[in-house]
Amino acid sequence: MRKGISLILVLILLISTTSLFATTKVLIDFNLLKANGDGVDPANSKELSSIPYNEHVADHGLTQHMPTLMDYSTIAGSNFTDEEKAKMRTSLCPDNWDVELNSSADTVENARYSQCIEWDTKFVSVLKGDSTADTDPEGYSILGIRVHFPESPNNAWALVKPPFEIPAYGNKLWDDLGNPLPDEQKDKNGVRYLNGYGVVRNVGIIKRIELAAYGTQYKNSISVLLKDQDSEITEYHMPEYLDFDGWKRITWSNPNYVEDVANRELFIVPLYPQSEPFVKIYGFRLYRQADQRGGDFVTYIKDVVLTYDDATVKRVEPINHEEAWGILADRTADAKKREMSKVGQNQILRYLEQLKMHQEPITETTTTE
């Protein structure tokens, strides 16, 4: 009898020990990306905790998420005024996310009716395990997605992307309202987009990806796209269709994940000056098969949660390599310049289009003698 109890205890210990190897973190949480400022004047910003979950961008008049604000005015030409350059800002607020259709589906009408918005959902028990369940018991802000698929019986997809590629290393230079931080409080470790803002570091083998999505009983599928430190984009197809009703956590499990360390293929990972392994959210892809209903389709996303093995063991080293050489900082600065140029050009074109839409028509006046 005692042997049986001992065997059970050993099995329990092995199971619990195995689970300790994996780390679980929120990759992106749209409840943290609610707009709380206008992107220009920090005095107009509000504390994120003071804005009700069901108060939208259109209600409170704030259009940007100040903690993730990106200024692309530095690449604007001399024909823009200082006032215009001050408005050349964008952020990870859900309203700013883009929907790109595949080439055969990218008609004027389909593109016109495909967009993202910041919206809300009531508190749901299936979302209780996320990063804000305790602080936001009434409800959550979410990413709302509308895609206008072709009516014709052809396969089609839509890629939902952030307004800019999220930097893996972004220094926090201002507070959550947009006020500049004192020099002694400025972050120099590039942690700005961690903790639910789109980046997770020290990621080794991914064990599981959880996606909190809302289904409206359409048999469309969804995938999560991640980009790593080698600029490789991997698409993870969620194993379930969105043909359910309401919120659900869809889980992708790595079929090649080896639980027992003794059975793993071990190898040496080069350290500095290699970048710390990371993944960041690149986007979501929605698929509609040719035999499914076309036209408007809506869905919502709350968050993405990763479970993974740590790539390296955190430890205190006798030498601070980065402080001595600054190699990673130089690489990050170069990558940021390239990304800023690409993002800035697109955002400036969008800004000009918005000016055209809001510009008052010029009327010619004639005089009669």
C-alpha positions in Angstrom: 0.0 0.0 0.0 2.8 2.3 1.0 4.6 1.6 -2.3 1.4 2.5 -4.2 1.1 5.8 -2.4 4.9 6.5 -2.9 4.5 5.8 -6.6 1.6 8.2 -6.8 3.5 10.9 -5.0 6.5 10.5 -7.3 4.2 10.8 -10.4 2.6 13.9 -9.0 6.1 15.4 -8.3 7.3 14.6 -11.8 4.2 16.2 -13.4 4.5 19.3 -11.2 8.2 19.5 -11.9 7.7 19.2 -15.7 5.2 22.1 -15.7 7.7 24.3 -14.0 9.9 24.3 -17.1 7.4 26.3 -19.1 6.7 30.0 -18.7 3.4 31.6 -19.4 3.1 35.3 -20.4 0.7 37.6 -22.1 2.0 38.6 -25.6 -0.6 41.2 -26.3 -3.7 42.4 -24.4 -6.0 44.9 -26.2 -7.5 45.9 -22.8 -4.1 47.6 -22.1 -4.1 49.4 -25.5 -7.2 51.6 -25.0 -6.8 55.2 -26.3 -6.1 57.7 -23.5 -4.7 60.7 -25.2 -4.8 62.8 -28.4 -1.1 62.1 -29.3 -0.2 65.8 -29.0 -0.8 67.4 -25.6 -0.2 65.3 -22.5 -2.5 67.7 -20.6 -5.4 66.2 -22.6 -4.5 62.6 -21.6 -6.4 60.5 -19.0 -5.2 57.8 -16.8 -6.1 54.4 -18.4 -7.7 53.2 -15.2 -10.1 56.2 -15.1 -11.6 55.5 -18.6 -14.6 53.0 -18.4 -14.2 49.9 -20.5 -17.4 50.8 -22.4 -16.3 54.3 -23.2 -14.9 54.2 -26.8 -12.7 56.5 -28.8 -15.6 58.3 -30.3 -17.1 58.9 -26.8 -14.1 60.4 -25.0 -12.5 62.1 -28.0 -9.1 60.6 -27.4 -7.5 58.8 -30.3 -4.1 57.4 -29.2 -2.7 55.0 -26.7 0.0 57.3 -25.2 2.3 54.6 -23.7 2.9 53.1 -27.3 2.9 56.4 -29.2 5.3 56.6 -32.2 6.3 60.0 -33.7 7.0 59.8 -37.4 7.2 63.5 -38.1 11.0 63.3 -38.2 10.9 62.0 -41.8 8.3 64.6 -43.0 9.5 67.2 -45.4 9.8 71.0 -45.0 6.4 71.6 -46.5 4.7 70.6 -43.3 4.2 73.2 -40.5 5.2 72.5 -36.9 1.5 72.2 -36.0 1.0 69.6 -38.7 4.1 67.7 -37.6 2.8 67.6 -34.1 -0.1 65.6 -35.2 2.0 63.0 -37.0 1.7 60.4 -34.3 0.3 56.9 -34.2 0.0 54.1 -31.6 -1.2 50.6 -31.0 -4.7 51.7 -30.1 -7.1 49.2 -31.8 -8.6 51.9 -34.0 -5.2 52.2 -35.7 -4.8 48.6 -36.8 -5.0 47.8 -40.5 -6.8 45.2 -42.5 -5.0 44.0 -45.7 -6.9 41.8 -48.1 -5.2 39.3 -50.5 -4.8 40.7 -54.0 -7.8 39.1 -55.6 -10.1 40.2 -52.8 -8.6 43.7 -52.5 -11.3 45.7 -54.4 -12.3 49.2 -53.6 -15.5 48.1 -51.9 -13.9 45.3 -49.9 -11.1 47.5 -48.7 -13.5 50.3 -47.8 -15.6 48.1 -45.5 -12.7 46.3 -43.9 -11.4 48.0 -40.7 -10.5 47.7 -37.0 -12.1 49.5 -34.1 -11.6 49.8 -30.3 -14.7 48.2 -28.7 -15.7 46.6 -25.5 -17.1 43.4 -24.0 -18.7 42.6 -20.7 -16.8 40.5 -18.1 -16.8 36.8 -19.2 -15.6 33.9 -17.1 -13.7 32.4 -20.0 -11.4 35.5 -20.0 -10.9 35.4 -16.2 -7.4 34.0 -16.5 -6.0 37.0 -18.4 -3.8 39.8 -17.1 -6.5 42.2 -16.1 -9.3 40.0 -14.7 -8.8 41.4 -11.2 -8.5 45.1 -12.1 -11.3 45.2 -14.6 -14.2 43.1 -13.3 -16.8 45.0 -15.2 -15.5 44.4 -18.7 -12.7 44.8 -21.2 -11.6 46.8 -24.2 -11.0 44.7 -27.2 -9.9 44.7 -30.9 -13.0 44.7 -33.2 -12.4 43.4 -36.7 -14.7 43.8 -39.7 -13.7 42.1 -43.0 -15.7 42.5 -46.2 -14.9 39.3 -48.1 -15.7 38.8 -51.8 -19.2 37.4 -52.6 -17.7 35.3 -55.3 -16.8 31.6 -54.5 -13.1 32.1 -54.2 -10.7 31.5 -51.3 -9.8 34.8 -49.5 -7.9 36.0 -46.5 -7.4 39.2 -44.6 -4.3 40.2 -42.6 -4.9 42.3 -39.5 -1.7 44.2 -38.6 -0.6 46.9 -36.1 0.0 50.3 -37.6 3.7 49.8 -37.3 6.0 46.8 -36.7 6.3 46.7 -32.9 10.0 47.2 -31.9 11.5 44.4 -29.9 13.5 47.0 -28.0 11.9 50.3 -27.3 13.0 52.6 -24.6 10.3 54.2 -22.4 11.0 57.9 -22.5 7.7 59.3 -21.2 5.0 58.2 -18.8 1.6 56.8 -19.6 0.1 60.3 -20.2 2.9 61.4 -22.5 4.9 63.5 -20.2 8.7 63.3 -20.7 10.4 61.3 -17.9 13.4 62.7 -16.0 16.7 61.4 -17.3 17.2 59.2 -14.2 13.8 57.5 -14.9 14.2 56.9 -18.6 14.4 53.2 -19.5 17.5 52.2 -21.5 16.8 48.4 -21.6 14.2 48.5 -24.3 11.3 47.2 -22.2 8.6 49.6 -23.6 6.6 46.9 -25.5 6.8 44.1 -22.9 4.1 43.1 -20.5 1.2 42.8 -22.9 2.2 45.4 -25.5 3.3 42.9 -28.2 6.7 41.5 -27.3 7.9 38.6 -25.1 11.7 38.0 -24.6 13.8 35.0 -23.8 11.5 32.7 -25.7 12.8 29.3 -26.5 10.5 26.5 -27.7 6.9 27.5 -27.8 4.6 25.0 -26.1 1.2 26.6 -26.5 -0.5 29.7 -27.9 -3.9 30.8 -26.6 -6.1 33.2 -28.5 -9.1 34.8 -26.8 -11.5 35.3 -29.8 -15.2 35.9 -30.2 -17.1 33.7 -32.7 -20.3 34.6 -34.6 -20.9 31.1 -36.1 -19.0 31.7 -39.3 -16.8 28.8 -40.4 -13.8 31.0 -41.0 -10.4 30.2 -39.5 -7.8 32.4 -37.9 -4.0 32.2 -37.4 -1.5 34.1 -35.2 1.6 35.4 -36.9 4.8 35.9 -34.8 8.1 37.4 -35.8 11.3 36.4 -34.0 14.8 37.9 -33.5 15.9 36.5 -36.9 13.1 38.4 -38.7 11.4 35.1 -39.5 7.6 35.2 -39.5 5.9 32.0 -38.5 2.1 31.5 -38.9 0.3 29.4 -36.3 -3.0 28.2 -37.6 -5.5 27.9 -34.7 -7.0 24.3 -34.8 -10.7 25.5 -34.5 -12.9 27.5 -36.8 -14.7 30.6 -35.5 -18.1 28.8 -35.9 -18.9 29.1 -32.2 -21.1 31.7 -30.5 -19.4 34.0 -28.0 -16.0 34.1 -26.3 -13.6 31.1 -26.4 -10.0 30.5 -25.8 -8.6 28.7 -28.8 -5.4 26.8 -28.1 -2.6 25.8 -30.5 -0.4 23.1 -29.0 3.0 22.4 -30.4 2.9 18.7 -31.6 6.7 18.5 -31.4 7.1 19.7 -27.9 9.0 17.2 -25.7 7.9 17.3 -22.1 10.8 15.2 -20.7 14.0 17.1 -20.8 16.0 13.8 -20.9 14.5 13.1 -24.3 15.3 16.5 -25.9 18.0 17.2 -28.4 20.4 19.5 -26.6 22.5 22.2 -28.3 24.6 25.2 -27.3 23.0 28.6 -27.9 25.5 31.4 -28.7 25.1 34.3 -26.3 26.3 37.9 -26.6 26.3 39.7 -29.0 23.4 37.6 -30.3 20.1 39.2 -29.5 18.1 37.7 -26.7 15.6 35.4 -28.4 12.1 37.0 -28.6 8.9 36.9 -30.4 6.5 39.8 -31.2 3.0 39.9 -32.7 3.1 40.5 -36.4 -0.6 40.2 -37.0 -3.6 37.9 -37.4 -4.9 36.3 -40.5 -8.5 35.4 -41.2 -9.4 32.9 -43.8 -12.6 32.4 -45.7 -13.0 29.3 -47.9 -14.6 29.5 -51.3 -17.7 27.4 -50.2 -18.4 29.7 -47.2 -20.5 32.9 -47.0 -19.0 36.1 -48.4 -19.6 39.7 -47.5 -19.3 41.2 -44.1 -17.7 39.2 -41.3 -16.9 40.5 -37.8 -14.9 39.0 -34.9 -13.1 40.3 -31.8 -9.8 39.6 -30.1 -9.0 40.1 -26.4 -5.5 38.8 -26.0 -2.8 36.3 -27.0 -1.0 34.3 -24.3 2.2 32.3 -24.8 3.5 29.3 -22.9 7.2 28.5 -23.7 10.5 27.3 -22.4 13.0 30.0 -21.5 15.8 30.3 -24.0 18.5 31.0 -21.5 18.7 30.9 -17.7 18.8 34.4 -16.1 21.9 34.9 -14.1 24.2 37.7 -12.8 27.3 37.8 -15.0 30.6 39.4 -13.9 30.8 41.4 -17.1 28.2 43.7 -18.6 28.9 43.0 -22.3 26.4 45.5 -23.6 27.7 48.3 -21.5 31.2 47.6 -22.8 30.4 47.3 -26.5 26.9 48.6 -27.1 26.4 46.2 -30.1 22.7 45.5 -29.4 21.9 49.1 -29.0 23.5 49.9 -32.4 21.6 47.2 -34.1 18.3 48.3 -32.5 18.9 51.9 -33.5 19.6 50.9 -37.2 16.5 48.7 -37.2 14.4 51.5 -35.7 15.5 53.9 -38.4 14.6 51.5 -41.2 11.2 50.8 -39.6 10.5 54.5 -38.9 11.2 55.3 -42.6 8.8 52.7 -43.8 6.1 53.4 -41.3 6.5 57.1 -41.6 5.9 57.2 -45.3 2.7 55.2 -45.0 1.4 57.2 -42.1 2.2 60.5 -43.9 0.2 59.4 -46.9 -2.7 58.4 -44.6 -2.4 61.8 -42.9 -2.7 63.6 -46.2 -5.7 61.6 -47.1 -7.4 62.5 -43.8 -6.6 66.2 -44.6 -8.4 65.8 -47.9 -11.4 64.3 -46.3 -11.7 67.1 -43.7 -10.7 70.0 -45.8 -13.4 72.5 -46.5 -14.3 72.8 -50.2 -12.9 75.9 -51.9 -15.7 77.9 -53.6 -14.9 80.4 -56.3 -16.6 83.8 -56.0 -17.5 85.9 -59.0 -18.2 89.6 -59.1 -20.8 91.2 -61.3 -20.5 94.7 -62.5 
